[in-house]
Amino acid sequence: MAQFDVHQNRGRNRVAIPYVVVVQTSRLDGLPTRLEIPLMMPSPTYRRDPRLAPALMVEGHEVVLHAWEMQAAPLNSLVPMVASLADDNAATQIIRAIDEVISRALGRSPTP
């Protein structure tokens, strides 16, 4: 299992979230979990910021990365990989979205 591998979602929300992408570095392969981000079906009523929620193609379907919903999931919950988003363009968009979520540059600093 590699960083940016895409897996089908077999959970109860699989209609809205058909896929997840693993974003965890291979340095953590010994852990029993994988850090993943949901790939959601696009919503026509949702105005998305493409830096936070880039549109990506998986198996001919457009899906939207929801980086702010990343979570650790048990390794045994992932079914075999169906695609990879490791190409330079997709990987760059994913990393940029994660950076947008965790960056303090645009957010307010906590008050001491």
Secondary structure as GFF3:
##gff-version 3
##sequence-region A 1 112
A	DSSP	beta_strand	5	8	.	.	.	ID=ss1
A	DSSP	beta_strand	19	22	.	.	.	ID=ss2
A	DSSP	three_ten_helix	26	28	.	.	.	ID=ss3
A	DSSP	beta_strand	33	40	.	.	.	ID=ss4
A	DSSP	beta_strand	55	58	.	.	.	ID=ss5
A	DSSP	beta_strand	61	65	.	.	.	ID=ss6
A	DSSP	three_ten_helix	67	69	.	.	.	ID=ss7
A	DSSP	beta_strand	71	74	.	.	.	ID=ss8
A	DSSP	three_ten_helix	75	77	.	.	.	ID=ss9
A	DSSP	beta_strand	81	84	.	.	.	ID=ss10
A	DSSP	alpha_helix	88	102	.	.	.	ID=ss11
###
